[in-house]
Amino acid sequence: MSDTSNPVEPLFDSGIRDNHRRGTVGDFLQQQASAGSELSIVSAYFTIYAYKALQSTLDSIGHLNFLFGEPTFVSRLDPDKNQTKAFTLLDSQLHLSNRLQQKLAARQCADWIRDKVEIRTIRQTNLLHGKMYHIDRDGVDNAILGSSNFTVRGLGLGADGNNIELNLVVDGNRDRRELKQWFLELWNDPQLVKDVKEDVILFLERLYANQSPQFVYYLTLFKLFRDYLDGNLDVDESLNRLALPDTDIWKSLFSFQKDGAKAAINKILQYNGCILADSVGLGKTYTALAVIKYFELRNERVLVLCPKKLRRNWTVYQANSRLNPFTDDRFRFDVLHHTDMSRDRGESNGIDLADINWGAYDLVVIDESHNSRNNAQAVQRPGRLRHNRQYGTLSEGSNLSC
C-alpha cells in the first residue's frame, strides 16, 4: 500500500515535462524566456487565459511567431467554442473569477498581439500535428516539443486538473537549430501557411467591445431559441406537405397558437414528448387539437386522456353535431378518462377496456396532466400497479401534456 501521508516529490531528472511530477511546459517557458527573447510556437489552440497566466513573461519578450497547426479557426471565429481546433476563447472548467475578467484579458492580449506577435495558420486540415516551443534568448536556443497546446491546462498552469502531457526538452544544440530551421521553412512557405493576425485581433475586439443592452437581449433570445427556430423550418415543410394549414382547426388559431403548435410538434418529434403549459384562457385545447390533427394526417392513432368531468370538452370534436366547429376535419381520436388506466374491464366512451391495446396509440394527449402524478403512498394498491403498467405502455409512444 502506498504512503499518502508524504507529498510526492517532483522529478526533474529527465527532460520530460508532463505537467505533473516532471514539471510543466509553462514553467519551462517562464524559466527560459526573458526580456527581448524571440519565440516561435506551433500549436493547434490559443487561449487568452494562457496568455494571461504568462503575461509578465510574454509582455517582456521581443517577438513571437505563432503558427496554428489547424486552419479551421479562420472560418469559425466565434465566442461559442463550437470549433474543434481553433482560436478558442475559453479553457474549459475555468473558475468563474477568470471568466469575469474575460474583457480585460482580451483587450490586453489584443494589444500584445498588435505590438509583438505575428500569427499564421496552416492552410490544410490534418496536415500538421506537432506542438513546439522554441526560444532564442540572446543567441542561445532553447526548445521543447510534444503534445502541449497553448492553453492553461495544456501548459500545466491550472490550479488543478491539468492535462497529462508528454513533452521533451531538446537538449542538443544541433537539434535546437534544426527545429528553428524546420519552423522557418513552414513559416515562410506561402503555399502552406497564410497570415491571420488581423482575423485574431478582430475576434478579440468583439470580446471586449461594449455591447448595447438591446444587442445582448437579442443575442440571448437567439441563443435560447436557436434550436426551436431551426426545428421549425423542418416542421413548416412537414405541415405544408400534410396540408395542415388547410384544416379548419389550423385556420382558427391565432398566430401565437400556431407557433405553440409547431413548437410542440417539433419537440414531440425530437424528444418524444412535450408539455403545453400556456396560461388559462389562451386556448390550449385548440392548440392541442392542431397537434392531434398533424399526427392524424400522418395516419397515426391518437388517444386523449382527461378527467371524467372534462370528457365533453373533447368528445364534442368527435361528434357530427352543430356544436362541433371542425366537422370537416373529421377528428378520429379516442377519449378515455384518467381513471380508466386502473380498470381492466367495462366500457368507457364505447371502448371495451378488456380488449383495448394500449400500446397501439402513437400519440397520447393528457389533459390536466398534473392529476397523473405518482402517489408514493398508494403505489402498492393493485389498481395503482395496473395504472403504472398501462402508463408505461403508453409512454412508449409520444406524449403531449396540457
C-alpha positions as CSV (number, residue, x, y, z in Angstrom):
1,M,0.0,0.0,0.0
2,S,1.4,3.4,-0.9
3,D,2.0,6.0,1.7
4,T,-0.2,9.0,1.0
5,S,0.9,11.0,4.1
6,N,4.0,12.4,2.4
7,P,3.7,14.7,-0.7
8,V,5.0,13.3,-4.0
9,E,8.3,15.0,-4.9
10,P,8.6,16.3,-8.4
11,L,11.0,14.5,-10.7
12,F,13.3,16.7,-12.9
13,D,16.0,14.1,-13.7
14,S,14.9,13.9,-17.3
15,G,13.8,16.4,-20.0
16,I,10.2,15.1,-19.9
17,R,7.6,17.7,-19.0
18,D,4.2,16.1,-18.3
19,N,2.5,18.9,-16.3
20,H,2.6,16.8,-13.2
21,R,5.6,15.2,-11.4
22,R,8.0,16.0,-14.1
23,G,7.4,19.7,-14.4
24,T,5.2,21.8,-16.7
25,V,5.7,23.5,-20.1
26,G,4.5,26.7,-18.5
27,D,7.4,26.7,-16.0
28,F,9.8,25.9,-18.9
29,L,8.6,29.0,-20.8
30,Q,8.9,31.2,-17.7
31,Q,12.4,30.0,-16.9
32,Q,13.8,30.2,-20.4
33,A,12.1,33.3,-21.9
34,S,13.4,36.7,-20.8
35,A,13.2,40.3,-21.9
36,G,13.9,40.6,-25.6
37,S,13.6,36.8,-26.3
38,E,12.4,35.7,-29.8
39,L,9.8,32.9,-29.6
40,S,8.4,30.5,-32.2
41,I,5.4,28.4,-31.3
42,V,3.4,25.7,-33.1
43,S,0.0,24.9,-31.5
44,A,-3.5,23.9,-32.6
45,Y,-5.0,26.1,-29.9
46,F,-4.5,29.6,-28.4
47,T,-6.5,30.9,-25.4
48,I,-6.4,34.4,-23.9
49,Y,-6.1,32.8,-20.4
50,A,-2.9,31.0,-21.3
51,Y,-1.6,34.5,-22.3
52,K,-2.9,35.9,-19.1
53,A,-1.2,33.3,-17.0
54,L,2.1,34.0,-18.6
55,Q,1.5,37.8,-19.1
56,S,4.5,39.1,-17.2
57,T,6.9,36.8,-19.2
58,L,5.2,37.3,-22.6
59,D,4.9,41.1,-22.3
60,S,8.7,41.3,-21.9
61,I,9.7,39.3,-24.9
62,G,10.9,40.9,-28.1
63,H,8.8,39.0,-30.6
64,L,6.7,35.9,-31.2
65,N,5.8,34.0,-34.3
66,F,2.8,31.8,-33.6
67,L,1.8,29.1,-36.1
68,F,-1.6,27.5,-35.9
69,G,-1.5,23.8,-36.7
70,E,-5.1,23.8,-37.9
71,P,-6.9,26.2,-40.2
72,T,-10.5,25.8,-39.0
73,F,-10.5,28.7,-36.7
74,V,-10.3,31.2,-39.6
75,S,-13.7,30.3,-40.9
76,R,-15.2,29.7,-37.4
77,L,-14.1,32.6,-35.3
78,D,-16.9,32.9,-32.8
79,P,-17.1,33.0,-29.0
80,D,-19.2,29.8,-28.6
81,K,-16.3,27.4,-28.8
82,N,-18.0,25.4,-31.5
83,Q,-14.8,24.9,-33.4
84,T,-12.9,21.6,-33.0
85,K,-9.4,23.1,-33.3
86,A,-9.5,26.8,-33.4
87,F,-8.7,30.1,-31.8
88,T,-10.5,29.1,-28.6
89,L,-11.8,31.8,-26.3
90,L,-12.1,29.8,-23.0
91,D,-10.3,27.0,-21.4
92,S,-12.9,24.5,-20.2
93,Q,-13.8,24.3,-16.5
94,L,-12.0,27.6,-15.6
95,H,-13.1,29.3,-12.3
96,L,-15.8,32.0,-12.6
97,S,-13.3,34.6,-11.4
98,N,-11.3,34.0,-14.6
99,R,-14.2,34.3,-16.9
100,L,-15.4,37.5,-15.3
101,Q,-12.0,39.0,-16.4
102,Q,-12.5,38.0,-20.0
103,K,-12.9,41.5,-21.3
104,L,-9.7,42.8,-19.7
105,A,-7.8,39.7,-20.8
106,A,-9.0,40.0,-24.4
107,R,-8.0,43.7,-24.5
108,Q,-4.6,43.2,-23.1
109,C,-4.0,40.2,-25.4
110,A,-5.0,42.1,-28.4
111,D,-2.6,45.0,-27.6
112,W,0.2,42.5,-27.0
113,I,-0.5,40.8,-30.4
114,R,-0.5,44.1,-32.2
115,D,2.8,45.0,-30.7
116,K,4.8,41.8,-30.6
117,V,3.1,38.9,-32.4
118,E,2.8,37.6,-35.9
119,I,0.2,34.9,-36.4
120,R,-0.1,32.5,-39.4
121,T,-2.0,29.3,-39.9
122,I,-1.5,26.1,-41.9
123,R,-3.9,26.1,-44.9
124,Q,-4.7,22.4,-44.9
125,T,-6.6,20.5,-42.3
126,N,-4.9,17.5,-40.5
127,L,-1.5,18.3,-42.1
128,L,0.5,19.5,-39.1
129,H,0.1,17.6,-35.7
130,G,3.2,18.6,-33.7
131,K,3.5,21.2,-30.9
132,M,6.7,23.1,-30.4
133,Y,8.0,26.0,-28.3
134,H,11.4,27.5,-29.4
135,I,13.1,30.3,-27.5
136,D,16.0,32.4,-28.8
137,R,17.5,34.2,-25.9
138,D,20.4,36.4,-26.9
139,G,21.5,33.9,-29.4
140,V,21.1,30.9,-27.1
141,D,18.5,28.4,-28.3
142,N,16.1,26.5,-26.0
143,A,13.2,24.3,-27.2
144,I,10.6,21.8,-26.1
145,L,8.3,19.8,-28.2
146,G,5.5,17.3,-27.7
147,S,1.7,17.4,-27.1
148,S,1.0,20.6,-25.2
149,N,-1.2,23.2,-26.8
150,F,-1.1,26.9,-25.8
151,T,-3.9,26.6,-23.2
152,V,-3.9,26.9,-19.4
153,R,-4.2,23.2,-18.9
154,G,-2.1,22.3,-21.9
155,L,0.8,24.3,-20.4
156,G,0.2,23.0,-16.9
157,L,-0.8,26.4,-15.5
158,G,-4.1,25.4,-13.9
159,A,-4.6,25.2,-10.2
160,D,-5.9,21.7,-10.7
161,G,-6.9,19.3,-13.4
162,N,-4.0,19.9,-15.7
163,N,-3.7,17.7,-18.8
164,I,-1.2,14.8,-18.6
165,E,1.0,15.7,-21.5
166,L,4.2,14.2,-22.9
167,N,6.8,16.8,-23.9
168,L,10.6,16.6,-24.1
169,V,13.1,19.4,-23.6
170,V,15.5,19.4,-26.6
171,D,19.0,19.4,-25.1
172,G,21.2,19.2,-28.2
173,N,22.3,22.4,-29.8
174,R,22.1,20.9,-33.3
175,D,18.5,19.7,-32.8
176,R,17.5,23.1,-31.4
177,R,18.9,24.8,-34.5
178,E,17.2,22.2,-36.8
179,L,13.9,22.8,-35.0
180,K,14.1,26.5,-35.7
181,Q,15.0,25.8,-39.3
182,W,12.1,23.4,-39.7
183,F,9.8,26.1,-38.3
184,L,11.1,28.8,-40.6
185,E,10.6,26.5,-43.6
186,L,6.9,26.2,-42.8
187,W,6.5,29.9,-41.7
188,N,7.9,31.2,-44.9
189,D,6.1,28.9,-47.4
190,P,3.0,30.8,-48.8
191,Q,1.7,27.5,-50.2
192,L,1.4,26.0,-46.8
193,V,0.6,29.0,-44.5
194,K,-1.3,32.3,-44.6
195,D,-1.4,35.3,-42.3
196,V,-4.3,35.6,-39.9
197,K,-3.2,38.2,-37.4
198,E,-5.9,40.7,-38.3
199,D,-8.6,37.9,-38.0
200,V,-7.5,37.1,-34.5
201,I,-7.4,40.8,-33.5
202,L,-10.8,41.3,-34.9
203,F,-12.1,38.4,-32.9
204,L,-10.6,39.7,-29.7
205,E,-12.1,43.2,-30.3
206,R,-15.5,41.6,-30.4
207,L,-14.9,40.1,-27.0
208,Y,-14.1,43.3,-25.2
209,A,-16.4,45.7,-27.2
210,N,-19.1,47.3,-25.2
211,Q,-22.5,45.9,-26.4
212,S,-25.8,47.7,-26.1
213,P,-28.4,46.1,-23.8
214,Q,-30.6,45.7,-26.9
215,F,-27.9,43.6,-28.6
216,V,-27.4,41.5,-25.5
217,Y,-31.1,40.9,-25.3
218,Y,-31.5,39.9,-28.9
219,L,-28.4,37.7,-28.7
220,T,-29.8,36.0,-25.6
221,L,-33.1,35.3,-27.3
222,F,-31.3,33.9,-30.3
223,K,-29.2,31.5,-28.1
224,L,-32.3,30.4,-26.2
225,F,-34.5,29.8,-29.2
226,R,-32.0,28.8,-32.0
227,D,-32.8,25.1,-31.8
228,Y,-36.5,26.0,-31.9
229,L,-36.1,28.2,-34.9
230,D,-34.0,25.6,-36.8
231,G,-36.5,22.9,-35.9
232,N,-39.5,25.0,-37.1
233,L,-38.1,25.1,-40.6
234,D,-38.4,21.3,-40.9
235,V,-41.9,21.4,-39.2
236,D,-43.1,24.1,-41.7
237,E,-42.2,21.8,-44.6
238,S,-44.0,18.9,-42.9
239,L,-47.1,21.0,-42.2
240,N,-47.4,22.1,-45.8
241,R,-46.8,18.6,-47.1
242,L,-49.6,17.2,-44.9
243,A,-51.9,20.2,-45.8
244,L,-52.4,21.0,-42.1
245,P,-52.7,24.7,-42.9
246,D,-55.8,23.9,-45.0
247,T,-57.7,22.4,-42.0
248,D,-60.4,24.3,-40.1
249,I,-58.6,23.9,-36.8
250,W,-55.4,25.4,-38.1
251,K,-57.3,28.4,-39.7
252,S,-59.0,29.1,-36.3
253,L,-55.7,29.5,-34.4
254,F,-54.2,32.8,-33.5
255,S,-50.5,33.3,-34.5
256,F,-49.2,32.5,-31.0
257,Q,-51.2,29.3,-31.0
258,K,-49.8,28.3,-34.4
259,D,-46.3,29.0,-33.0
260,G,-47.1,26.9,-29.9
261,A,-48.4,24.0,-32.0
262,K,-45.4,24.0,-34.3
263,A,-43.1,24.1,-31.2
264,A,-45.0,21.2,-29.6
265,I,-44.8,19.1,-32.8
266,N,-41.1,19.8,-33.1
267,K,-40.4,18.8,-29.5
268,I,-42.6,15.6,-29.8
269,L,-40.7,14.6,-32.9
270,Q,-37.4,15.3,-31.4
271,Y,-37.8,14.3,-27.7
272,N,-40.9,12.0,-27.9
273,G,-42.9,14.3,-25.6
274,C,-43.8,17.8,-24.7
275,I,-45.6,19.9,-22.1
276,L,-48.0,22.5,-23.3
277,A,-48.1,25.0,-20.4
278,D,-49.9,28.1,-21.7
279,S,-51.9,30.1,-19.1
280,V,-55.6,29.7,-18.5
281,G,-57.7,31.2,-21.3
282,L,-55.0,31.0,-24.0
283,G,-56.7,28.1,-25.9
284,K,-54.6,25.1,-25.0
285,T,-57.3,22.8,-26.2
286,Y,-57.3,24.3,-29.7
287,T,-53.5,24.2,-29.8
288,A,-53.6,20.5,-28.8
289,L,-56.3,19.8,-31.4
290,A,-53.9,21.2,-34.1
291,V,-51.2,18.9,-32.9
292,I,-53.6,16.0,-32.9
293,K,-54.6,16.7,-36.4
294,Y,-51.0,16.8,-37.5
295,F,-50.5,13.3,-36.3
296,E,-53.8,12.1,-37.6
297,L,-52.8,13.3,-41.1
298,R,-49.7,11.1,-40.7
299,N,-52.2,8.2,-40.2
300,E,-51.2,7.8,-36.6
301,R,-53.6,6.8,-33.8
302,V,-54.2,9.4,-31.0
303,L,-55.6,8.9,-27.5
304,V,-56.8,11.7,-25.3
305,L,-56.7,11.1,-21.5
306,C,-58.7,13.6,-19.5
307,P,-60.6,13.8,-16.2
308,K,-64.2,12.4,-16.5
309,K,-65.7,15.8,-15.8
310,L,-63.9,17.2,-18.9
311,R,-64.9,14.4,-21.3
312,R,-67.4,16.7,-23.2
313,N,-64.6,19.2,-23.8
314,W,-63.1,16.6,-26.1
315,T,-65.8,14.4,-27.4
316,V,-67.6,17.4,-28.9
317,Y,-65.0,17.5,-31.6
318,Q,-65.6,13.9,-32.5
319,A,-69.4,14.2,-32.8
320,N,-71.1,15.2,-36.0
321,S,-73.2,17.8,-34.4
322,R,-73.9,21.5,-34.6
323,L,-71.6,22.0,-31.5
324,N,-68.6,20.8,-33.4
325,P,-66.9,23.7,-35.2
326,F,-64.5,21.4,-37.0
327,T,-66.8,18.8,-38.6
328,D,-64.9,18.9,-41.9
329,D,-61.6,18.0,-40.1
330,R,-63.1,14.6,-39.1
331,F,-61.2,14.0,-35.9
332,R,-60.9,10.4,-35.1
333,F,-59.0,10.3,-31.8
334,D,-60.2,8.2,-28.9
335,V,-61.1,9.7,-25.5
336,L,-60.6,7.9,-22.2
337,H,-60.5,9.0,-18.6
338,H,-57.6,9.1,-16.2
339,T,-59.4,6.6,-14.0
340,D,-59.7,4.1,-16.9
341,M,-56.0,3.5,-16.6
342,S,-56.6,1.4,-13.5
343,R,-59.6,-0.6,-14.9
344,D,-59.3,-3.9,-16.7
345,R,-62.9,-4.4,-17.7
346,G,-66.1,-2.5,-18.6
347,E,-66.6,0.2,-21.2
348,S,-65.6,3.9,-21.4
349,N,-67.0,6.1,-24.2
350,G,-67.8,3.0,-26.2
351,I,-64.4,1.4,-25.8
352,D,-64.1,-2.1,-24.2
353,L,-61.3,-1.8,-21.7
354,A,-60.8,-5.6,-21.5
355,D,-59.7,-5.7,-25.2
356,I,-58.0,-2.4,-25.6
357,N,-54.5,-2.4,-26.9
358,W,-52.8,0.4,-25.0
359,G,-49.6,0.2,-27.0
360,A,-51.4,0.8,-30.3
361,Y,-51.5,4.6,-29.8
362,D,-48.8,6.7,-31.4
363,L,-49.7,9.9,-29.6
364,V,-51.2,10.3,-26.1
365,V,-52.6,13.7,-25.1
366,I,-53.0,14.1,-21.4
367,D,-55.4,16.8,-20.3
368,E,-54.9,18.1,-16.7
369,S,-51.8,16.1,-16.7
370,H,-50.9,17.1,-13.1
371,N,-53.6,14.7,-12.0
372,S,-51.5,11.8,-13.3
373,R,-48.6,12.4,-10.9
374,N,-47.4,9.4,-8.9
375,N,-48.6,8.7,-5.4
376,A,-45.9,7.1,-3.4
377,Q,-48.2,6.0,-0.5
378,A,-50.6,4.3,-2.8
379,V,-48.2,2.7,-5.2
380,Q,-48.8,-0.8,-3.8
381,R,-52.5,-0.8,-4.5
382,P,-53.5,-3.3,-7.2
383,G,-55.2,-0.5,-9.2
384,R,-52.2,1.7,-8.9
385,L,-49.9,-1.0,-10.1
386,R,-52.1,-1.6,-13.2
387,H,-52.2,2.2,-13.7
388,N,-48.4,2.2,-13.7
389,R,-48.1,-0.7,-16.2
390,Q,-50.6,0.9,-18.6
391,Y,-48.9,4.3,-18.4
392,G,-45.6,2.6,-19.1
393,T,-47.1,1.0,-22.2
394,L,-48.5,4.4,-23.3
395,S,-45.1,6.1,-22.7
396,E,-43.6,4.0,-25.5
397,G,-45.4,6.3,-27.8
398,S,-45.3,10.1,-27.9
399,N,-46.9,12.3,-25.2
400,L,-48.4,15.8,-25.1
401,S,-49.3,17.0,-21.6
402,C,-51.6,20.0,-21.2
